[in-house]
Amino acid sequence: MAGLLAGCGGGGGGGGGGGGFPIGGLPPATGNPPTDGGGSGGFAPSSETAGLCAAPRRGINPETGAVYPDSAGTVDNEKTWVRSWIDETYLWYNEVPATLKAADYATPVAFFNVLKTPATTSPSGRAKDRFHYIYDTEVYRQLSNAGISPGYGIEFAFVRSSRPRELRVAFTEPHSSSPAAANGIARGAKVLEVDGIDVVNGTNTTVINRGLSPQAAGEKHTFKLEQDGATRTLELTAANVTRTPVQNVTTIGDPGNRVGYLLFNDHITTSEAQLVAAVNKLKENGGIQDLVLDMRYNGGGQLNIASRLAYMVAGPGQTAGKTFELLSFNDKNPFRLTLAQALTPFLGTSRLNQPLPTLGLSRVTVLTSPDTCSASESVINSLRGIGVTVNLVGGTTCGKPYGFYPQDNCGTTYFAIQFKGVNQAGFGDYGDGFAPNANCTVADDFGHQLGDPAEARLAAALALRSAGACPVPAASAKAAPGIGLDKAEVAPEEQPALFNRSPLRENRLIDPPPTAG
């Protein structure tokens, strides 16, 4: 790439099932079958070429404990499967250009990459499908189950991605596996050099990108950082870092007028117990009267986690009998789901069927950004759908009401949009994202730690609660030099964005539907 990678990546939706990994086969057929057998474009059923692989896997699938279903095939078999599967399941299958030919593409992945709608959203004009991607199946399994990936335990964010660049540490993982924690690196640290290359004005972006995104544990890269007014150079060794999705749980104010705060970064399996612990902590010593839920860096994940979080915020009185999210598929009903199977309720129990603690709030403030995506947006949309007031402070969310069931074929997991989610009120058209409250667009403040009442977005949320408005209109707000970003003076492509975040972290992951009967 000509420049450093930055911005909001892809994302989608399937997975779950206790670990979040239902790939390898479609959900069970229980409802009405597709009206034309899934072949309206003249394509053979995908089942005829599924598992016919140019390089079949051997041995045992660690997820299922069964032998891999692969058998000897060809690249053409794999491309045929991809085209049929898109025709059967893709939400906008009838918008895929009919002129695309498999023979024009060398690999099934290259062919898959173009098999999507060319339509755009209104009024932004952005591509309607910005979330079409693939992942190595084994890598996906490890990431979705445990939230473990090679890195430094640092989430980098570009305040400015064109020269002169400004690259900051957005947050660090506190887990003991985190090299950042071991080296005392904190939010706000500015990255000046990577492996001797100037990040601010350098042109060798290949070296910079390689250092920022290590591919395996054990990789060593040298960083020059500026933190707390001091500059230091240190070598970081990438490790398999376990993410801590819930952090900085705290309360602000006196009993009877207390605001809770928690940072929530990932809807992964391990987050459920951490969210339960966080809510129980917020209920101590008289509880809280309001909540600030910081999801500015949360790209999504498992929809059942989002449902449980929304239930814990609102409580049983407001959620009983209500829809958290209803999935809408293409007109072929490709997965043959019944209405009950397509509906996610507000879940009041944990995966272990234990009652969840609740806050019973009728109002919540969510801190957002362009990195707030998918399942995180479902929390916002679902609570609004049952009448809970959801105030937004920060930046406009990524705009992803869509999701999918990830599908493995021959060691590649394919993610193509297969449904749209709507709330209790039937709303799900937010392809351009959810915008902050009036005058509540607030720059990310890298001069303060997350959870500090003085941090700009949290301070604005507290002001909104106490005064009924954010303190200063965005058009006149000035970020302190080198600390935040004056959004009114910077082009849209220069909004702060997490660096090269995996699209797996911008998902709406769905448990496989139960077998009927």
C-alpha positions, 0 to 999 in steps of 0.5 A: 500500500502507498500509505499506512493502513488506517480506518474502519475495516470489514466485519460481519456476523456468524459464530457463537455456540458457546465458543463462537464458531459454527462454520463448516456447514449451514444451519439446519433446514427447518423452515420453508425451502428456497423457492427455486432451490437456490439456483436462480442464476443458473448455478449448481447447488453449492453442496455439490462442490463443497469440500472439493479442495485443491489442497485438502486438509488432513487430520482432525478439526480441533473445533469439532473433533472430527476428520476434516471433510475435505477431499481432492478437487481443483481450484475451479471446484472451489471457485464454483462453490464460492459462486453458488454459495453467494447466489444462495445466501448473499443478502444482495445476490441479485445485485452481483454483476452477472458479467463476472466470470470465474475464469477471469480470477486466479483463485477462489478468494480473488473471485469471492472478493468481487462477488458483491453489490456495487451499490452505495448508501445514501446520503454518504455515497459509501459502498453498501457492502464494505464488509466482504472478507475472508480469513484463514479458518484456523486463525479465525477459530483461535481468535473467535474462541479466546481473543488471543492474537500475536501482538504487543497488547497495544491498540494503535490509533491514527490521529493523522494518517497522512504526513506529518502523521500522528500515531498514538497508543489508544489503549493497552491490554492489562493482561500479564501476557501483554508486552505493553503492560510489562514495559509501562506503555500507556494510552497517549504514548506517541509513536515516533519511529518503528525499526528506525523509520520515522513514523511522522514523515517517513516514506518506508511504510512497509517497514512501519506496517510490519513493525506495527502488525507482527504476524507471529509471537517472537517477532522483535521490533524497535520502537521510539516512543514519546510518553509523559514528556519523555522519549525512550527507545525499546525493543518489543517482542510480540506475544500471544496476547489475551485481550481483556474486553472489559476494563476501567470499571468505576463510579463517579459522584456521590451515592444517590447521584452516581454515574457508572463507567466501563470500557467495553472493547470486544464482544468475545466469549470471555467478556460475558463473565467480565460484564457480569462482574462489572455490573455487580461492582456498579451495583455495590454501595447503593448502585448507580443512577446513570451509566456511561458505556465506553464502546469507542473502540468496540467493533462488535462480536457475538450478538448474544453478548450484546443482547445480555449487555443490553438486558443488564443495562435495562433490566427485565421490566423493559425487556420482557417479551421484547425483540433484541434483534430480528434477522432479515434474509434474502427472498430465498430464505437460504437457511430456512429459518423459522421466525423464532430462529431468526429472532434474538430476544433480550437474554436474561441468563448467562451461557451457563443459564445463571440469572444476570444482574441488572441496572434497570436504567431508562437512560444510558450514554454511549461513547462512540467513534467510527470504530464502534461497529456491528454488535456494538451498534446493535446494543444502541439500536436495540435499547432505543427500540424498547424506549431506553434513551441512548445518548451518543457522545464522540463520533459517528459509528461505522454503520453496519446493521448487517451480519453473516454466518461464516462459512469454511470451505477448504481451509478458508472461512468466507464472510459475506453479508447474509442478513440485516438486523432490526430492533423491536420497532423494526428499524435497522437502516443505519448504513451510514452509522449513528451520529452523536447527539447535537453538538456532542461530536467530541475528539478522542482525547489521548492526553487523558486515560480512559475512565478519567472524568477529565477525558474529553468524551467522558467529560462531555457525557457528564456535562450532558447529564448534568446540564442537558447539553455537551459543553462546547459545539464541535465546530468551535472546540479546540483540541489541545496541540498534540493531544486530541483532534479538532474534527472541524478542521480535519478532512473526514479521512483524518478522523482518529481510527484504530490501526489495521484492526482485524475485520474479525473485531467488527462482527455481528456473530450469531449462534447457530439456530437450534434444531427444530423440535 
